[in-house]
Amino acid sequence: MMGWAMLAAVAFAAVLFLALTRFPRRLWTVAATGVMLGAAGYAWQGSPTLAGHPVSAESRAGDVDANLVALREAMFGKFGSYTFSYATAADAMTRAGHPDLAAAVWLGGVRKAPREPGLWSGLGLALAEQDGNQISPASKFAFEKAMTLNRQHPGPPFFYGLALVREGKFAEARPLWAEAVALAPETISYRDELRIRLLLLDRFLAEEKAQAAAKP
């Protein structure tokens, strides 16, 4: 019974979070779907009748980079945008240690607004994170779809490049980040951050090349 009590507490906390953050009520079904999926999975694979026991937070919680969230919001918009609304719900799932549910939230977003490049970019990154930062064919499709929807937006190539960096494919990420910098308007607030990331990547690639050349 302890397991069901904890699940009920999570559901209550989710409702409270949505209310306090003034999350659009029309999108509450997204969070509700995530909780329902979690409950179904727990009932299927878990042991809800067993007593609870302490588990380290590190094994459950997922990291959400606050700087990356701010950059995403600057690129794709904040309050009132589809990307912001679904990203908020997806980030909550990631923090709870459920990358699969985070990907499901993004998938729900692209189904709701299939012309939003921010949603496709988020889906691509979430699918890669779900697979241990490995870009699957589905993740690659999502990124390419995002870039096709708006070829003048720096967001899709940047996040595609970020997924490649996380996978360790630094050389492949470089042209995408260079494209993101080129597409970002000179006066846009986040252009300098994109330039700094590209500069750091170039330095890393240069050092990697120098080390390779120094090997006998």
Helices and strands as residue ranges (DSSP letters): H 2-20, G 25-27, H 28-45, G 57-59, H 66-76, H 82-95, H 99-112, H 117-130, H 137-149, H 155-167, H 170-183, H 191-214
